[in-house]
Amino acid sequence: MPIDSIWSYAPDLEHVQGQDLTDYTVVASDGTIGHVDRQADHHGMRHLVVDTGVWVFGRSLLVPVGVVTDVHAGERQVTLSCTRAEVKEAPRFRTDSETMDPAYLTAVGDYYHRLPPRESPTG
């Protein structure tokens, strides 16, 4: 996967582009992470800011849309290709200004890009 694709929805999810995912539940491959607090697209780096509630001590996480594998509008759920532990180990998100910091976004993109690829649910 080219590094820039980590910031774009998979081709089969292009219909999601522009859709408001705020308050959708975010589910990793091994369980729920939290909910979408907001979406952003700074410097062409499209991502979700996920509120984890008490799971990671109330911390928010930044997730590039390239790891989104499915969006279930009826269930208001976003599914990710990575595990809860992988999301938790991503570069720490501290302040809203980081969503506009190209260096921080590049570090996040590099981290997610290096994760091992996963089989899609359909095989």
Backbone as a chain_set.jsonl record, in Angstrom:
{"seq": "MPIDSIWSYAPDLEHVQGQDLTDYTVVASDGTIGHVDRQADHHGMRHLVVDTGVWVFGRSLLVPVGVVTDVHAGERQVTLSCTRAEVKEAPRFRTDSETMDPAYLTAVGDYYHRLPPRESPTG", "coords": {"N": [[0.857, -1.185, 0.0], [0.725, 2.128, -0.964], [2.146, 4.923, 0.789], [0.635, 7.323, 0.777], [-1.93, 6.381, 0.49], [-2.838, 5.686, 2.966], [-4.157, 7.793, 3.948], [-6.486, 7.973, 2.577], [-9.772, 6.804, 1.863], [-10.444, 3.346, 1.224], [-10.916, 2.16, -2.148], [-13.462, 0.893, -2.405], [-14.875, 2.18, -0.471], [-15.285, 4.77, -1.133], [-17.741, 6.05, -1.323], [-18.254, 6.874, 1.218], [-16.849, 9.133, 1.656], [-17.116, 12.45, 2.605], [-19.351, 11.929, 4.093], [-20.864, 12.357, 7.278], [-19.397, 11.074, 10.024], [-19.454, 11.442, 12.7], [-19.897, 10.514, 16.057], [-20.198, 7.833, 15.394], [-19.654, 4.444, 16.313], [-16.451, 3.063, 16.876], [-14.755, 0.268, 15.822], [-12.21, -2.021, 16.322], [-10.29, -4.784, 14.939], [-10.458, -6.557, 16.989], [-12.28, -5.676, 18.896], [-14.286, -3.023, 20.445], [-13.29, 0.405, 20.28], [-14.004, 3.076, 20.734], [-15.68, 6.131, 19.995], [-16.295, 8.146, 17.057], [-15.162, 11.322, 17.359], [-14.654, 13.551, 15.82], [-14.001, 14.475, 12.363], [-11.338, 15.101, 10.071], [-9.448, 16.818, 7.534], [-6.58, 17.674, 6.861], [-3.914, 19.082, 5.08], [-4.279, 17.236, 3.067], [-4.451, 14.885, 4.429], [-6.55, 12.798, 5.462], [-8.467, 11.992, 8.301], [-9.729, 10.432, 11.352], [-10.718, 11.548, 14.549], [-10.769, 9.862, 17.459], [-12.646, 9.328, 20.312], [-11.832, 7.652, 23.155], [-13.079, 7.198, 25.52], [-13.173, 5.621, 28.657], [-11.433, 3.582, 28.057], [-8.708, 4.072, 27.235], [-7.923, 5.681, 29.337], [-9.51, 7.995, 28.928], [-8.363, 9.208, 26.772], [-7.892, 10.639, 23.523], [-7.605, 9.429, 20.147], [-5.882, 9.503, 17.019], [-6.797, 8.454, 13.871], [-5.927, 7.383, 10.702], [-7.938, 7.461, 7.721], [-7.409, 5.435, 5.951], [-7.191, 2.999, 7.235], [-9.719, 2.242, 7.711], [-12.047, -0.233, 7.184], [-14.688, -0.779, 6.786], [-17.91, 0.776, 6.775], [-20.809, 0.972, 8.499], [-23.681, 2.32, 8.025], [-26.332, 2.027, 8.985], [-25.951, 0.801, 11.458], [-24.374, 2.661, 12.558], [-21.524, 2.461, 12.678], [-17.989, 2.166, 12.458], [-15.484, 0.21, 11.078], [-12.196, -0.948, 11.681], [-9.012, -2.008, 10.301], [-7.021, -2.731, 12.013], [-5.765, -3.867, 15.259], [-6.912, -3.348, 18.669], [-4.692, -2.973, 20.37], [-2.737, -2.174, 18.517], [-3.764, 0.285, 17.661], [-3.695, 1.651, 20.076], [-0.95, 1.858, 20.468], [-0.111, 3.701, 18.616], [1.391, 6.864, 17.556], [1.139, 9.207, 20.157], [-1.73, 11.211, 20.638], [-2.155, 14.463, 21.567], [-3.005, 17.207, 21.523], [-5.437, 19.329, 19.88], [-4.191, 20.887, 17.955], [-2.371, 19.238, 16.76], [-3.705, 17.898, 14.765], [-3.378, 19.454, 12.608], [-0.715, 19.53, 12.14], [1.8, 18.841, 10.001], [4.124, 17.255, 10.455], [3.494, 15.663, 12.693], [1.23, 14.3, 11.669], [2.473, 12.925, 9.573], [4.129, 11.185, 11.04], [2.159, 9.61, 12.278], [0.934, 8.492, 10.006], [3.117, 7.041, 8.945], [3.446, 5.153, 10.996], [0.98, 3.648, 10.935], [1.123, 2.759, 8.308], [3.204, 0.935, 8.401], [2.139, -1.22, 9.754], [1.315, -4.719, 9.84], [-0.235, -6.129, 6.92], [-3.708, -7.026, 6.729], [-5.996, -9.704, 6.25], [-8.894, -9.267, 4.314], [-12.313, -9.294, 5.507], [-13.779, -10.798, 3.696], [-11.993, -12.472, 2.606]], "CA": [[0.0, 0.0, 0.0], [1.497, 3.371, -0.961], [1.97, 5.684, 2.036], [-0.435, 8.319, 0.683], [-3.241, 5.743, 0.554], [-3.251, 5.571, 4.364], [-4.975, 8.979, 4.205], [-7.654, 7.926, 1.695], [-10.627, 5.628, 2.015], [-10.286, 2.286, 0.218], [-11.789, 2.435, -3.297], [-14.842, 0.438, -2.204], [-15.505, 3.025, 0.547], [-15.308, 6.163, -1.6], [-19.076, 6.61, -1.063], [-18.237, 7.391, 2.589], [-16.229, 10.448, 1.599], [-18.072, 13.53, 2.789], [-20.389, 11.514, 5.047], [-20.554, 12.709, 8.663], [-19.26, 9.868, 10.851], [-19.43, 11.843, 14.107], [-20.619, 9.654, 17.003], [-20.195, 6.42, 15.001], [-18.819, 3.574, 17.134], [-15.254, 2.614, 16.166], [-14.466, -1.102, 16.218], [-10.99, -2.621, 15.786], [-10.497, -6.184, 14.574], [-10.659, -7.356, 18.204], [-13.18, -5.06, 19.868], [-14.632, -1.6, 20.355], [-12.283, 1.37, 20.719], [-14.656, 4.29, 21.206], [-16.552, 6.708, 18.972], [-15.718, 9.247, 16.28], [-15.413, 12.639, 17.934], [-14.697, 14.457, 14.671], [-13.24, 14.113, 11.177], [-10.556, 16.231, 9.572], [-8.668, 16.605, 6.314], [-5.576, 18.738, 6.815], [-2.761, 18.766, 4.242], [-4.612, 16.041, 2.301], [-4.332, 13.734, 5.319], [-7.896, 12.589, 6.002], [-8.395, 11.149, 9.491], [-10.77, 10.486, 12.373], [-10.292, 11.681, 15.942], [-11.599, 8.899, 18.168], [-12.714, 9.455, 21.769], [-11.784, 6.281, 23.67], [-13.768, 7.082, 26.812], [-12.305, 5.154, 29.742], [-10.564, 2.504, 27.589], [-7.319, 4.529, 27.317], [-7.948, 6.766, 30.321], [-10.136, 9.197, 28.389], [-7.5, 9.769, 25.74], [-8.344, 10.58, 22.136], [-6.651, 8.858, 19.21], [-6.032, 9.936, 15.641], [-6.764, 7.27, 13.018], [-6.07, 7.687, 9.276], [-9.085, 6.76, 7.132], [-6.937, 4.294, 5.173], [-7.345, 1.749, 7.991], [-11.152, 1.946, 7.784], [-12.381, -1.317, 6.258], [-16.124, -0.813, 6.526], [-18.763, 1.741, 7.462], [-22.19, 0.477, 8.545], [-24.487, 3.493, 8.338], [-27.49, 1.632, 9.785], [-25.486, 0.513, 12.818], [-23.524, 3.791, 12.948], [-20.291, 1.8, 13.109], [-16.817, 2.192, 11.592], [-14.618, -0.92, 11.387], [-10.791, -0.73, 11.329], [-8.248, -3.208, 9.963], [-5.999, -2.989, 13.024], [-6.22, -4.304, 16.574], [-6.956, -2.33, 19.722], [-3.319, -2.726, 20.827], [-2.04, -1.404, 17.488], [-4.271, 1.657, 17.721], [-3.217, 2.224, 21.34], [0.49, 2.099, 20.352], [0.154, 4.746, 17.62], [1.896, 8.098, 18.163], [0.16, 9.78, 21.081], [-2.455, 12.427, 20.249], [-2.259, 15.268, 22.782], [-3.749, 18.458, 21.369], [-6.105, 19.516, 18.598], [-3.295, 21.494, 16.969], [-1.649, 18.174, 16.06], [-4.449, 17.484, 13.564], [-2.951, 20.347, 11.529], [0.742, 19.504, 12.123], [2.236, 17.862, 9.006], [5.119, 16.331, 11.015], [2.769, 14.685, 13.515], [0.414, 13.481, 10.776], [3.387, 12.035, 8.862], [4.521, 10.131, 11.986], [0.998, 8.718, 12.424], [0.804, 7.766, 8.747], [4.212, 6.076, 8.873], [3.155, 4.078, 11.947], [-0.09, 2.791, 10.421], [1.571, 2.174, 7.05], [4.106, -0.181, 8.72], [1.425, -2.348, 10.361], [1.169, -5.838, 8.886], [-1.537, -6.153, 6.237], [-4.678, -7.99, 7.235], [-6.937, -10.269, 5.284], [-10.219, -8.651, 4.388], [-13.281, -10.246, 6.028], [-14.302, -11.656, 2.645], [-10.983, -13.414, 2.185]], "C": [[0.894, 1.237, 0.0], [1.16, 4.204, 0.282], [0.824, 6.68, 1.936], [-1.82, 7.684, 0.77], [-3.721, 5.543, 1.991], [-4.197, 6.726, 4.729], [-6.224, 9.035, 3.333], [-8.468, 6.677, 2.002], [-10.297, 4.624, 0.918], [-11.271, 2.567, -0.92], [-13.24, 2.002, -3.095], [-15.572, 1.233, -1.122], [-15.574, 4.493, 0.126], [-16.66, 6.827, -1.364], [-19.166, 7.233, 0.333], [-17.692, 8.817, 2.623], [-17.29, 11.532, 1.688], [-19.202, 13.194, 3.746], [-19.943, 11.875, 6.464], [-20.568, 11.447, 9.513], [-19.216, 10.191, 12.342], [-20.383, 10.975, 14.921], [-20.767, 8.208, 16.546], [-19.288, 5.661, 15.975], [-17.651, 3.091, 16.285], [-14.854, 1.252, 16.725], [-13.191, -1.574, 15.524], [-11.275, -4.08, 15.457], [-10.776, -7.064, 15.788], [-11.498, -6.662, 19.277], [-13.354, -3.568, 19.689], [-13.53, -0.732, 20.945], [-12.936, 2.592, 21.349], [-15.614, 4.797, 20.146], [-15.85, 7.86, 18.272], [-16.136, 10.561, 16.922], [-15.538, 13.674, 16.816], [-13.828, 13.898, 13.544], [-12.462, 15.338, 10.741], [-9.817, 15.82, 8.306], [-7.723, 17.784, 6.186], [-4.39, 18.252, 5.998], [-3.016, 17.496, 3.42], [-4.525, 14.758, 3.109], [-5.645, 13.555, 6.072], [-7.823, 11.617, 7.181], [-9.6, 11.346, 10.402], [-10.107, 10.723, 13.724], [-11.294, 10.865, 16.75], [-11.492, 9.132, 19.67], [-12.811, 8.039, 22.331], [-12.522, 6.106, 24.988], [-12.796, 6.609, 27.882], [-11.308, 4.086, 29.292], [-9.089, 2.891, 27.686], [-7.281, 5.782, 28.198], [-8.449, 8.083, 29.73], [-9.35, 9.867, 27.289], [-8.171, 9.674, 24.364], [-7.222, 10.015, 21.272], [-6.919, 9.399, 17.822], [-5.826, 8.714, 14.748], [-6.914, 7.691, 11.553], [-7.216, 6.879, 8.668], [-8.678, 5.56, 6.286], [-7.032, 2.974, 5.908], [-8.813, 1.408, 8.213], [-11.462, 0.879, 6.737], [-13.861, -1.363, 5.924], [-16.818, 0.283, 7.319], [-20.186, 1.217, 7.348], [-23.078, 1.643, 8.986], [-25.667, 3.143, 9.242], [-27.129, 1.373, 11.231], [-24.656, 1.657, 13.395], [-22.199, 3.279, 13.513], [-19.222, 1.886, 12.03], [-15.921, 1.038, 12.03], [-13.212, -0.63, 10.861], [-10.1, -2.053, 11.046], [-7.244, -3.597, 11.035], [-6.623, -3.412, 14.358], [-6.272, -3.126, 17.537], [-5.546, -1.971, 20.182], [-2.545, -1.893, 19.812], [-2.486, 0.05, 17.498], [-3.714, 2.356, 18.965], [-1.731, 2.597, 21.261], [0.862, 3.17, 19.331], [0.719, 5.984, 18.315], [0.796, 8.805, 18.951], [-0.415, 11.092, 20.564], [-2.688, 13.235, 21.517], [-3.156, 16.49, 22.642], [-4.368, 18.553, 19.98], [-5.184, 20.101, 17.542], [-2.517, 20.433, 16.196], [-2.387, 17.704, 14.814], [-4.08, 18.357, 12.367], [-1.437, 20.368, 11.379], [1.233, 18.429, 11.147], [3.237, 16.841, 9.568], [4.442, 15.259, 11.859], [1.952, 13.743, 12.633], [1.284, 12.498, 9.989], [3.832, 10.891, 9.766], [3.389, 9.126, 12.177], [0.838, 7.866, 11.159], [1.876, 6.7, 8.593], [3.941, 4.881, 9.784], [2.101, 3.115, 11.369], [0.323, 2.098, 9.118], [2.45, 0.945, 7.308], [3.401, -1.37, 9.372], [1.29, -3.479, 9.35], [-0.202, -5.804, 8.213], [-2.428, -7.251, 6.799], [-5.526, -8.5, 6.088], [-8.243, -9.513, 5.412], [-11.195, -9.704, 4.881], [-13.813, -11.21, 4.965], [-13.229, -12.584, 2.099], [-9.881, -12.763, 1.482]], "O": [[1.742, 1.378, 0.882], [0.026, 4.188, 0.761], [0.101, 6.872, 2.913], [-2.789, 8.372, 1.09], [-4.899, 5.259, 2.209], [-4.945, 6.638, 5.702], [-6.943, 10.034, 3.345], [-7.922, 5.632, 2.354], [-9.915, 5.008, -0.187], [-12.336, 3.141, -0.692], [-14.154, 2.678, -3.567], [-16.755, 0.996, -0.875], [-15.889, 5.36, 0.942], [-16.725, 8.048, -1.218], [-20.062, 8.035, 0.594], [-18.033, 9.604, 3.506], [-18.255, 11.525, 0.924], [-19.938, 14.085, 4.168], [-18.772, 11.713, 6.807], [-21.614, 10.825, 9.701], [-18.966, 9.305, 13.159], [-21.522, 10.734, 14.523], [-21.403, 7.417, 17.243], [-18.265, 6.19, 16.409], [-17.827, 2.748, 15.116], [-14.643, 1.094, 17.928], [-13.093, -1.535, 14.297], [-12.388, -4.559, 15.677], [-11.27, -8.183, 15.647], [-11.426, -7.032, 20.449], [-12.664, -2.933, 18.891], [-12.919, -1.072, 21.958], [-12.476, 3.086, 22.378], [-16.284, 4.012, 19.475], [-14.931, 8.471, 18.818], [-17.325, 10.869, 17.014], [-16.402, 14.55, 16.853], [-13.034, 12.979, 13.744], [-12.867, 16.471, 11.002], [-9.594, 14.638, 8.047], [-8.014, 18.764, 5.5], [-3.911, 17.135, 6.198], [-2.078, 16.762, 3.11], [-4.525, 13.665, 2.543], [-5.829, 14.086, 7.167], [-7.203, 10.558, 7.085], [-10.377, 12.288, 10.248], [-9.05, 10.158, 14.007], [-12.496, 11.132, 16.735], [-10.398, 9.134, 20.234], [-13.754, 7.309, 22.024], [-12.59, 4.999, 25.521], [-11.698, 7.153, 27.997], [-10.423, 3.716, 30.064], [-8.289, 2.096, 28.179], [-6.683, 6.797, 27.84], [-7.89, 9.147, 29.995], [-9.657, 10.999, 26.913], [-8.922, 8.737, 24.091], [-6.045, 10.109, 21.619], [-8.059, 9.72, 17.486], [-4.812, 8.024, 14.851], [-7.924, 8.296, 11.193], [-7.439, 5.734, 9.059], [-9.53, 4.743, 5.937], [-6.963, 1.919, 5.278], [-9.122, 0.392, 8.836], [-11.178, 1.059, 5.552], [-14.251, -1.919, 4.897], [-16.367, 0.667, 8.399], [-20.707, 1.038, 6.247], [-23.207, 1.917, 10.179], [-25.97, 3.89, 10.173], [-27.905, 1.684, 12.134], [-24.279, 1.633, 14.567], [-21.804, 3.599, 14.635], [-19.501, 1.706, 10.845], [-15.626, 0.898, 13.217], [-13.046, -0.132, 9.747], [-10.553, -3.103, 11.501], [-6.67, -4.684, 10.975], [-7.835, -3.327, 14.553], [-5.744, -2.05, 17.255], [-5.236, -0.794, 20.364], [-1.781, -1.005, 20.192], [-1.659, 0.952, 17.356], [-3.312, 3.518, 18.902], [-1.298, 3.547, 21.914], [2.038, 3.509, 19.197], [0.553, 6.144, 19.524], [-0.324, 8.977, 18.471], [0.318, 11.97, 20.109], [-3.341, 12.757, 22.444], [-3.965, 16.781, 23.523], [-3.888, 17.937, 19.028], [-5.369, 19.843, 16.353], [-2.049, 20.701, 15.089], [-1.766, 17.165, 13.898], [-4.432, 18.032, 11.233], [-0.914, 21.14, 10.576], [1.102, 17.238, 11.427], [3.194, 15.672, 9.185], [4.777, 14.079, 11.752], [1.979, 12.528, 12.828], [0.875, 11.359, 9.762], [3.909, 9.747, 9.319], [3.634, 7.921, 12.232], [0.631, 6.655, 11.245], [1.588, 5.583, 8.162], [4.176, 3.735, 9.399], [2.322, 1.905, 11.328], [-0.09, 0.967, 8.862], [2.44, 0.008, 6.51], [4.01, -2.428, 9.528], [1.165, -3.235, 8.15], [-1.207, -5.491, 8.852], [-1.947, -8.276, 7.282], [-5.741, -7.811, 5.091], [-8.649, -9.159, 6.519], [-10.946, -10.896, 4.701], [-14.248, -12.314, 5.293], [-13.511, -13.4, 1.222], [-8.939, -13.432, 1.058]]}, "num_chains": 1, "name": "protein.A"}
